[in-house]
């Protein structure tokens, strides 16, 4: 009923005052402006709430319509006629013309208040992971403000609500990343924070900045990445840190800028073995190479338009997703040393995220869905999920023991559990232990009443000396006990958390 009433009101309003009008705006310009400045999206949503107008429409014939701008106080919609090559044949229009041209009653329609009509139209049924691996690719999308999960081997959809919608904290989610604590953090472009969730999708906290949203620190944030020491690096699109990379400790406290200048609106951070690559969208656009201490090394790739995700491929080459149209559109493949691209895959344009699948093809995202691209020809293999604003891609390994390191190749002589260091601590400490034989190991933390509060290790390990970096940010101050068990060996020690 609401939908029919909305259409009647919209149609009567627009046809009475604006019938026949065509926006003067250009599709490409509107799309890029909105991508860079998320405030435009907020302005559109405010108007859409007042008018009860839709903000996104997906038609089953493969047409995707999205509110892209404002002209003379009216919402301008972009009509994407090719979900893969979004710039090909794209148009702009007002709502009255859209209602006249298309059968909106049969479409998947999104409103600014969260109402969705025909929500399952075009959405595939999730598949089942096979082959014994639980690994996933995580992709946030800002149509529903949630995180989807995909098969890293073939790109199939595995779960549509890995992190479900969160209207309080997520408004334009960009990047979901597995943390050194085993949780998930999501950077959001309009709520200006990096938010932490557990692996069941439950919100934990605003992780960074830990003191609360502060646009002097994070503003218009896109991708984020964790250093080997557990510290967090963020990207910034506007505000005082627009030319820098802010850094946060393992508890989310702001440490200042890791890279102090020369960034010019960063979008994505990709760590490699001995350096890091950062995509930059303001002049000079492209991808810059820094050492692991944040010192500029060189321009890795000169890209004249709008690079977003940077992905280190299986063979050492680097794939870059380019959002803009033109001579450098699509997925650009560079040699590991950078320089000139050696291959261009143009089956999908307006690219945001890119990841090489286990089958050799690429999973890529754009403003109309999630797609698989043939790595040899660049042709579209399939559109996996149509009609959603899909974003950056990350790898998730639920079995990965982040924080656990085997310190040497020699085999210790006996089992032992060392006292954690530092102790007392806040919020992180290191727990070390030795196991002389291969075996199944558990390392668990208990409160003073003996209640288990955290499982740190729960898997088979090879013989060796291990250090586990334990982050107790989620726990209250107090006395805790940690117990190591493997085979017939068990040992417990006490530690003190002071906040």
ZIVEN-V534204 format. One record per pair of residues at least 4 apart in sequence whose ideal C-beta (glycine too) atoms are under 6 Angstrom apart, sorted by the first residue. I is the first residue (numbers start at 1). J is the second residue. D is the distance in Angstrom with one decimal. If there is no record, write none. Layout:
# ZIVEN-V534204
<<I;J;D> <I;J;D>>
This chain:
# ZIVEN-V534204
<<3;117;5.0> <6;10;6.0> <6;52;4.8> <7;11;5.8> <10;14;6.0> <10;53;5.8> <10;95;5.4> <11;15;5.7> <11;99;5.2> <14;18;5.1> <14;95;5.5> <14;96;3.2> <15;19;4.6> <15;96;5.1> <18;94;5.9> <19;96;5.9> <23;71;5.1> <23;76;4.5> <23;92;4.7> <25;30;5.1> <25;69;5.6> <25;71;5.7> <25;76;5.4> <25;92;5.6> <27;78;5.2> <27;90;4.3> <27;92;5.3> <28;325;5.9> <30;68;4.1> <30;69;4.3> <34;40;4.7> <34;68;5.7> <38;172;5.3> <38;189;4.5> <38;190;4.6> <44;67;4.8> <44;75;5.9> <45;112;4.3> <47;75;5.7> <48;53;4.6> <48;55;5.1> <48;112;4.1> <49;112;4.7> <53;75;6.0> <53;95;6.0> <54;109;4.9> <54;111;5.7> <55;67;4.6> <55;110;5.5> <55;112;5.3> <56;66;5.1> <56;110;4.2> <56;143;5.8> <57;65;4.1> <57;107;5.0> <57;109;5.2> <58;64;5.3> <58;108;4.2> <58;122;5.9> <58;387;3.0> <59;63;4.3> <59;102;5.9> <59;107;4.9> <60;121;6.0> <62;83;5.6> <63;81;5.8> <64;80;4.4> <64;368;4.5> <64;387;5.0> <65;77;5.3> <65;79;5.3> <66;78;5.3> <67;75;5.0> <67;77;5.6> <68;76;5.8> <68;78;4.2> <69;76;4.4> <71;76;5.0> <76;92;5.5> <77;93;5.4> <78;92;5.7> <79;91;4.3> <79;93;5.9> <80;86;4.9> <80;90;5.5> <80;368;5.1> <81;89;4.4> <82;88;4.7> <83;368;4.5> <83;369;5.5> <83;383;5.4> <83;386;5.5> <84;348;4.7> <84;371;5.8> <84;380;4.5> <85;349;4.9> <86;349;5.7> <86;350;4.3> <86;366;5.8> <86;367;5.9> <86;368;5.5> <87;325;4.2> <87;349;5.4> <93;97;4.6> <93;98;5.5> <98;102;6.0> <99;104;5.9> <108;118;4.7> <108;121;4.1> <109;117;4.3> <110;116;5.5> <111;115;4.2> <122;386;4.8> <122;387;5.6> <124;157;5.3> <126;157;5.2> <126;158;5.6> <126;159;5.8> <127;156;4.1> <129;158;6.0> <134;398;5.0> <135;152;5.3> <135;397;5.1> <136;149;4.4> <136;396;4.5> <137;150;4.4> <137;152;4.9> <137;355;5.9> <137;393;5.6> <138;147;5.5> <138;149;5.9> <138;176;4.3> <138;394;5.0> <138;396;5.1> <139;148;5.0> <139;390;5.4> <139;393;5.4> <140;147;4.9> <140;173;3.8> <140;176;5.1> <140;391;4.7> <141;388;4.5> <141;389;5.4> <141;390;4.7> <142;172;4.7> <142;173;5.9> <142;389;4.4> <143;388;4.4> <143;389;4.6> <144;165;5.5> <145;165;5.0> <145;170;4.3> <145;173;5.9> <146;161;6.0> <146;163;5.8> <146;164;5.5> <146;165;4.7> <147;162;4.8> <147;163;3.7> <147;176;4.7> <148;160;5.6> <149;158;4.7> <149;159;4.1> <149;162;4.0> <150;155;5.8> <150;157;5.9> <150;158;5.9> <151;156;4.3> <151;158;5.5> <152;358;6.0> <153;358;3.8> <154;359;5.4> <155;357;5.3> <155;363;4.6> <155;372;4.7> <155;384;5.7> <157;384;6.0> <163;197;5.4> <163;201;4.7> <164;201;5.1> <166;170;4.5> <166;203;5.9> <169;191;5.9> <169;195;4.8> <170;188;5.6> <171;190;4.3> <171;191;5.1> <172;188;5.8> <172;189;4.0> <172;190;4.4> <173;186;5.1> <173;188;5.1> <174;187;5.2> <174;189;5.3> <174;222;4.8> <174;391;5.0> <174;392;5.8> <175;187;4.8> <175;223;4.5> <175;224;5.9> <175;392;4.3> <176;184;5.5> <176;186;4.9> <176;394;5.9> <177;185;5.4> <177;394;5.2> <178;396;5.0> <179;183;4.9> <179;185;5.4> <180;226;5.8> <180;230;4.4> <180;402;4.5> <180;403;5.4> <181;471;5.0> <182;402;5.9> <183;196;5.4> <183;198;5.6> <184;197;4.8> <185;194;5.1> <185;196;5.1> <185;207;5.5> <186;195;5.2> <187;194;4.8> <187;221;4.8> <187;224;4.8> <189;220;5.8> <192;213;5.1> <192;215;5.4> <192;218;5.4> <192;219;5.6> <193;206;5.0> <193;213;5.2> <194;207;5.2> <194;208;4.4> <194;224;5.7> <195;206;5.7> <196;204;4.3> <196;205;5.3> <196;207;4.1> <197;201;5.9> <197;203;5.6> <198;202;4.9> <198;204;6.0> <207;252;4.4> <208;232;5.7> <208;248;4.4> <208;252;4.2> <209;214;5.1> <209;217;5.1> <209;254;5.1> <210;251;5.9> <210;252;3.5> <210;253;5.0> <215;219;4.0> <215;239;5.0> <216;240;5.0> <217;246;5.6> <217;254;5.4> <218;234;5.6> <219;236;5.9> <219;238;4.9> <219;239;3.2> <220;237;3.2> <220;238;4.3> <221;234;5.4> <221;235;5.8> <222;235;4.7> <222;267;4.8> <223;235;5.1> <223;268;4.0> <223;269;5.8> <223;392;5.6> <224;234;4.8> <225;233;5.2> <225;269;4.1> <226;232;5.8> <227;231;4.6> <230;250;4.3> <231;247;5.8> <231;249;5.7> <232;248;4.3> <233;245;5.4> <233;247;5.8> <233;258;5.6> <233;269;5.7> <234;246;5.1> <235;266;4.0> <235;267;5.9> <236;241;4.3> <236;242;5.5> <237;265;5.2> <238;242;5.7> <241;246;5.3> <242;265;5.6> <243;261;5.2> <243;263;5.1> <243;264;5.9> <244;257;4.0> <244;259;5.8> <244;260;5.5> <244;263;6.0> <245;258;4.8> <245;259;4.0> <246;257;5.7> <247;255;4.6> <247;258;3.9> <248;252;5.2> <248;254;5.7> <249;253;4.9> <249;255;5.6> <250;428;5.1> <250;471;5.3> <251;427;4.7> <251;473;4.7> <258;294;4.9> <259;294;4.6> <263;280;5.9> <264;280;5.1> <264;282;3.9> <265;281;5.1> <265;282;4.0> <266;278;5.4> <266;280;5.7> <267;279;4.5> <267;281;5.5> <267;308;5.2> <268;279;4.6> <268;308;6.0> <268;309;5.0> <268;310;5.4> <269;278;5.4> <270;277;4.5> <270;310;4.1> <271;276;5.2> <272;312;5.6> <275;289;5.4> <275;291;5.6> <276;290;5.1> <277;287;5.3> <277;289;5.8> <277;300;5.6> <277;310;4.8> <278;288;5.3> <279;287;5.1> <279;307;4.3> <279;310;5.4> <280;285;6.0> <281;285;5.7> <281;306;5.5> <285;303;5.7> <286;299;5.9> <286;301;5.3> <286;302;4.7> <286;303;4.6> <287;300;4.5> <287;301;4.3> <287;307;5.8> <287;310;5.8> <288;299;5.9> <289;297;4.5> <289;298;5.1> <289;300;4.3> <290;294;5.6> <290;296;5.6> <290;297;5.9> <291;295;4.9> <291;297;5.8> <300;338;3.7> <301;334;5.5> <301;338;5.4> <303;307;4.7> <303;328;5.7> <305;324;3.3> <305;328;5.8> <306;323;4.0> <306;324;4.1> <307;320;5.2> <307;322;5.5> <308;321;4.9> <308;323;5.4> <308;352;4.9> <309;321;4.5> <309;353;4.7> <309;354;5.2> <309;392;5.2> <310;320;5.4> <311;319;4.5> <311;354;5.0> <311;355;5.7> <312;318;6.0> <313;317;4.6> <313;319;5.6> <313;356;5.1> <314;356;5.9> <316;336;4.3> <317;333;5.6> <317;335;6.0> <318;334;4.6> <319;331;5.6> <319;333;5.6> <319;354;4.9> <320;332;4.7> <321;331;6.0> <321;351;3.7> <321;352;5.8> <321;353;5.9> <321;354;4.1> <322;328;5.5> <322;329;5.8> <322;332;5.9> <322;351;5.7> <323;350;5.8> <325;329;5.0> <329;349;4.8> <330;344;5.7> <330;345;5.2> <330;346;3.9> <330;349;5.8> <331;345;4.2> <331;351;5.9> <331;354;5.4> <331;362;6.0> <332;341;4.3> <332;344;5.8> <333;341;6.0> <333;342;5.6> <333;343;3.9> <334;338;5.6> <334;341;5.2> <335;342;5.9> <345;373;5.5> <345;378;3.4> <346;378;5.4> <347;373;4.9> <347;378;4.9> <347;379;4.6> <347;380;4.1> <348;364;5.2> <348;366;5.9> <348;371;4.8> <348;373;5.6> <350;366;4.1> <350;367;5.3> <351;364;5.3> <351;366;5.5> <352;365;4.8> <352;366;5.9> <352;391;5.6> <353;365;4.0> <353;392;4.6> <353;393;3.9> <354;362;5.8> <354;364;4.9> <355;363;4.9> <355;393;4.3> <356;362;5.7> <357;361;5.1> <357;363;5.5> <360;375;5.1> <361;372;5.4> <361;374;5.8> <361;375;5.1> <362;373;4.5> <362;375;5.8> <363;372;5.9> <364;371;5.5> <364;373;5.6> <365;370;5.4> <365;390;3.6> <367;389;5.9> <369;383;5.2> <369;385;5.3> <369;386;4.5> <369;388;5.8> <370;384;4.5> <370;385;4.4> <370;390;4.9> <371;383;5.1> <372;381;4.1> <372;382;5.2> <374;379;4.8> <374;381;5.4> <403;468;5.5> <403;469;4.0> <404;468;5.0> <405;467;5.2> <406;464;4.4> <406;466;5.7> <407;465;4.8> <407;467;5.8> <408;465;5.8> <411;436;5.9> <411;463;4.7> <412;434;3.7> <412;436;5.2> <412;465;5.5> <414;436;5.9> <415;435;6.0> <415;489;4.2> <416;434;4.6> <417;433;4.8> <417;484;4.4> <417;491;4.2> <418;432;4.2> <419;493;5.7> <420;429;4.5> <420;431;4.9> <420;495;4.7> <421;430;5.6> <422;429;6.0> <423;495;5.2> <424;496;4.1> <424;498;4.6> <425;429;3.8> <426;498;5.5> <426;499;5.3> <427;471;5.9> <427;472;5.1> <427;473;4.4> <428;471;5.0> <429;470;5.5> <430;467;5.3> <430;469;5.6> <431;468;4.7> <431;470;5.7> <432;467;5.0> <433;466;5.6> <433;484;5.2> <434;465;5.0> <435;463;5.7> <435;486;5.7> <436;463;5.6> <437;463;5.5> <438;462;5.1> <438;463;5.6> <439;486;4.9> <439;487;5.3> <440;460;5.0> <441;457;5.4> <441;461;4.8> <441;486;4.5> <442;458;5.2> <442;485;4.8> <443;456;4.4> <443;457;3.9> <443;484;5.3> <444;452;5.6> <444;455;5.2> <444;483;5.5> <445;453;5.4> <445;454;4.1> <445;480;5.5> <445;482;5.0> <446;450;5.5> <446;452;5.5> <446;481;4.7> <447;451;5.0> <447;453;5.3> <448;479;4.9> <456;468;5.5> <472;497;5.2> <477;497;5.5> <477;498;5.6> <477;499;4.6> <479;496;5.8> <480;495;5.4> <481;492;5.4> <481;494;5.5> <482;493;6.0> <483;492;4.4> <484;491;5.4> <485;490;4.7>>
